[in-house]
Amino acid sequence: MDASTLTRAVSLADDPADEDDLRLRKRVGIAIGYVAVATSLVRLVALAAVGEDNPVIWGVSVGFVTVMAANLAFVARTRRFTAYIYVLLVVAAVAGVIGSLALGGLVASSTSIVWGMLLPIAALLFLGPRRAVPVFALYGAMLLTVIVLDPLVTSRAEPPPYPIRLALHGFNLFGVGLIVFLLLRSMDLRLRAAQARSEELLTNAIPAGIATRLRRGEQRIADVYPETTVLFADLVGFTPWAERTDADRVVDVLDRLFSRFDELAVASRVEKVKTIGDAYMAVAGAPETRIDHADAALALARAMLGAAREVLAEDEVPLELRIGLASGSVVAGVIGQRRLLFDLWGDTVNTASRMETAGVPGRVQVAPSTWEILRDRYRFEPREGVEVKGKGRMTTYLLVD
């Protein structure tokens, strides 16, 4: 049986709307039904081979196979997985008690009652912890019933022949072991998937290196990075355009534009910090230090200008991007508890923000701190006496491409 055939076989209860976790639980539940039917069929063959003539044993075995096969057909037709699980649990409970008593008691039945141990485990996996508690109580009642009736049954029933007891021991141990393996494997896969989703969400919210430190138990993360370049970008005229434009189109344009920026930031190994409305903030040199932080930030800025021209032209949006850069020391850390945020503080951050707001549409404006680093490798056009909020008049520099 190839993988595609096996997948189809265990997908009887799948629904297109199912999340990955629910789909996995359903498939494991269906697989357990197949295992129970297959194990019982092998048991019937063994009973016939050794000449077993006890009608109760035959009735329980045939009845179990019939009901379980009908249950699989039911879930394949209706996709009612919860009902399927309840039928599976009830049938297993009844068959476990009757089978133990029919075979001469707890010891003589080759401990077939161990199948009942699967009931609370399966209920915990498929029905949730709240519903699993009464199922565990049911298993306790089953075991108590068999123990109480065991002296009466043992005194009146003759134990099965040794070959039958040996075969039943093998079937019980293998069948229960296989189903426990499937259940534990399913739980492991679900745990790993949940961890992967959690890590993906965490690393999408904060840098990977910071996320690793948080997972290791650090409670407060605040570091000083002496050499960084901070980038701010925004769309000139965005607010009035957004006010007269359909909300869906506004969100679509920003999503496409910022997704392109994210791709460019990853390619440039520059860390995206956050977006605020139509503003985009990134930093080179934190939390991973690098000597070429100014070059990396400027390369990202140039790429962002090109991407913005393409996206805005495609959507016929009459806006332009402007970008500001500043270099220097920053303080970086993680704030918040419910929604973690990696953020930057310091004069360099404020200056970069002012370079953007006092900039020119379609251009990259850099502070003197960044110009000092890059002036030998790039051409800049000085702007004298630019009014910068909080800093007065200063000379800034526009990149000349």
N, C-alpha and C positions, 0 to 999 in steps of 0.2 A: 504494500500500500504506500503510494507516494504521499508527499506532504500535502498536496492540494486535496487529495481524496480524504485524508485524515482531518484536515481543517473543515471540509464540508460536513464530515460525519459529526463533529462536535459543535457545529454551528446551528443546531436545530432551533435554539431559542434566541439567536441573534436578532437584534433590531437595529436598523440604520441609525436610530437616535441614541444608541447605547454609547456611554463613555468607555474608554479602554478598560478601566478597572472592572466595570460591570460586565463587559463582554468576556473578560478573562474568567470571572467567577462563574458565569453561565457555562462556558465551555468546560471548565473543570467539573461542574455539576453533571453535565451530560456525559463526560468521560467516566465518571464514577458509576453512572447507570449502566454504561456498556460493560465496565469491569464486573459489576455485580451479576449481570446476565451471563457473561462469559464464564465466570467462576461457577455459577450455579449449573450451567450446562455441562461443564466438565464434571461436576459432582454427580449429575444424573448418569453420565456415562460410566463413572466409577461404580456407582451403586448397581447399575445393570451388570457390570463386569463381575462383581463379587456375588451376584445373586441375591441382593437385598430384597426381602419381600414384605417389610413393614409398611402397611398402607399409609400410616400417618407420616412417616418419613418421606415417602413418595409424594403424598399429597402436599406437604409443606414445600418440598423442593419444586414440584411442577407448578404449584400455585405462585410461588415467589417469582419464578421465571416468567410466567404468563403475565402477572400483574406488572412487573418491571418493564417487560417489552411493551405492554399496552401504555404504560406511563411515558415511555420514550415516544411512542406514536402520538400520544396526546400532546406532548410539548412541541413536537414537530408540526402538528396541525394548528395549535392555538398560540404557541409561543408564551404560554402562561407559566413562566419559570417558577414563581413562588409556589403555585399549586403543585407543580411537579416535585418540588423539594419536600413539601409537606407529605405527599403520597409516599415518596421514597422513605422518609423518616418513619412514618406509621407502619409501612409494610416491613421495614427492617426490624422495628421493635416487636411487632407481632410474631414475625418469623423467628426472631431470636429466642423468644420465650417458648413458643411451641416446639421449635426444633430442639432446644435443650431438654425439655421435658420428654419429648417423644423418643429421644436417644438414650433415656435412662438416667437423667440427672446431670448435674453440673460437671462432674468428673467424667462420667461415661460418654458425654456428648462431645468430648474433645474440646471443651471450653468454647463451643460455638457462640456462647453469649458474648465473646470478645467483639463480635461484630457490632454489638450495642454500644461499644466505646466510641464508635464513629459518629453516633447520633449527635452528642453535644458539640463535637469538633466541627461536623458539617454544618450544624445550626449556627455556630459562631461565625463561620466563614460566609455562609449564604444568606442567613436571616438577620445577622447582627447580634451584638452582645445582649441586648434586652430580651430578645426572643429565645436566645440560647439557654437562659436560666431555667425556664420550665422544661426544656428538652433534657437538660442535665438531670432535673428532678425525675423525669420520665425514665431515664436510664437507671437511676437509683432504685426506682420502684420495680423496674424489670428485674434487676439483680436480686433485690430483696425477695421478690415473688419466687424466683427460681431457687433461692437458698431455702426459703420456708418449705417449699414443696419437694425439695430434693430428697429428704428421708423417705417420704411416702412413695415417690417415684422409684427410687433406688431399690426399695424393698419389694416392689411388684414387677419391675421391668428387668428383663435380662439385658446386660450390656451387649452392644453390637460386637461382632467378631473383630479380631485384631486387625485384619486388612482394612475393614471399613474405618475403624478408629484411626488407623495410621493415615489413610487417605484424607479423612476429615481434618486431622491435625495439619496436614500439608496444605489443604485448601484454605483452612482458616488463617494459618500463619501467612501464607503468600497473599491471599486476597486482602486481608486487613493491612498487611504491610504495604502492598501496592497502593491502596487507597490513601493510607496515611502519607505515603510519599507524594502522591498527587496533591493532597491538601497542603502539605508543608511547602512543596514546590510552588504552588499557587500563591501562598502567603508570602513566600520569599520574592517572587516576581512582582507582586503588588507593592511590597515594601521598597524594592529597588526602584520601581517606577515612580512611587511617591517621592523618594529621595531625589531622583533625577529631576522631577518637576520642581521640587522645592529648591534645589540648587540652581536650576535654570532661572527661576523667578528671582532668586537672590542675586545671581550674577548679572541679571538684566537690570536690577535696581542699583547695585553698587559694583565697583571693580572686583575682578576675580580674586586679586591678592587680598583685598580687604575682607571679602567673603570668607576666604580660607582662615584668616585670623579670627573672625567671629565664630566660625565653626570650632576652632580650637579653644574657645572659651574666653577670649578677651572681652572684657565688659565695656571698656571705654577706649576708643581709638581716636587719637589726635596727634598728628605729626607735623613737623615743620619741614618744608621742602625749600631749600635756599635758591634753587635754580629751576625756574619753570617759565613757561609762556602761556598766558591765559588768552582764550579766544572768545569773543562775543560776536554774534551775528543776529540781525533782525531784518524784517521786510519793511522797507520804507513805504508808508501810506497804507499799512495793513488794516488798521482799525476802521477808517472810513470805508475801505473796500469791503471788509467783512460785514459791516452794518447794512450794506445794500445788496449783499449776495446771499443766496440760499445757504442755510447752515450745512447741509450735506456737502455742498461743493467746497465750502471753506475747510471743513474737516478733511475732505478727500485731498485737497491740494496740500495742506500741511502734512498729512500722513505720507503722501508720496515724496514730498520734499525732504522731510526729516528722516525718512527711511533711507533716502540716498545719502544724506549727510552721515547717518550712522554707518553705512557701508564704507564711506570714505574715511571716517574716523578709525574704523577697525583696520583698514588697509594702511593707514598712516601710523598706526600704533599710538594714536592720540586718544585720551580718555574723554568720552562724553560725560559731562557732569549732570546737566539737566536741560529741560526746555521750560520756558515760561511764556505761555501764549505763543507769539510768533518769534520769540527769541531763543537762540540756541547757544549753549555754553559748553566749552571743552577746555582741556588743559593738556599740555605736553610737559613731561617731567614729574608728574605725580599721578598715581602713587608709585609708578615705576620711574625711577630717575633715569635721565638720559642727557648726554652732553649736547646733542643736537636739538634740544627742545625748541629753540626759536625757528630753525629750519623746518622741523616737522610741523609746527603750528602754521607757518606761512604756506607750506605746501598744501596743508589741508584747506586753508583759507582760499587759495587759488582754485583748488578743485571744487570747493563749495560754490564759488562764483560761477564756474562753468556749469555745474549741475543745476544751479538755480535758474540760469538763463534757459537751459533746455526744458526743464519742467514747467516754468512759467510761460514759455513760448508755446509749448504744446497745449496748455490749458487756456491760452490767451488771457493771462492774468497780467494787468498793467502795473506790476510791482517790480522793484529791484531790491537786491540784497546788498547790505553794507556790513562790513566786518571791521572790528577793532582788535588790536593785539597789544599786550603789554607784558614785559618780562620782569622777573624778580622773585622774591620770597613769598610763599603763601603758607597758611596753616590749613591743613586738610583733616577732615575727620568724619565720623558717622554720627548723625543725630537722629533722635526719635526712637520709638519702641515698636509701634504697630506698623508704621510705614517708614522703613529705614531710608535715609538719604545721605549720600556721600556729597559733601559740599566743601567749598573753599572760602577762606576769609583772608583779608589783608588789603594793604594799599594797592598791591598789584592787581587784585580782582577789581577794585574800584576804578583804577586807571584804565584797565581794559574795557570796562563797561562804558566809561566816558569816551574812549576812542571810537567806540561803535556809535554812540548817540550823537557825537559831534562829527561823524564821518561823512563821506560822500557816497551817494547811491552808486552801486556797481563797482566800488573800489574797496581796497584794503588800506586802512589807516593804522599806523603803528605808533606807539609811544617812543620817546627818546631811548628808553631802556632797551627796546627791541631793535631800534635802528642802530644802536651802538654795536650790537652783536652781528647784524646782517649787512651793514652798509658796504662792506667790501665784496659781497657776493651778489647783491641785488641793486637795482636802480630805484631810487626814491626821489620823490618831489616834495621839498619842504613846504609846509604851510605855516607862515608866521602869524603870531598873535591869535591863535585859535582860543576862543573862550571855552574853558573846560570847567564844568561845575565842580566847585569845591577846591579847585586848584588855580583859578584865575586864568590869565593868558599864558599860553605856552606854545612852543614850536612842535608841531606833529609832522608826520611823514606819510605820504601816499605812495604805495607801491606802483612803479611804472612797469607795465608788461610790454 
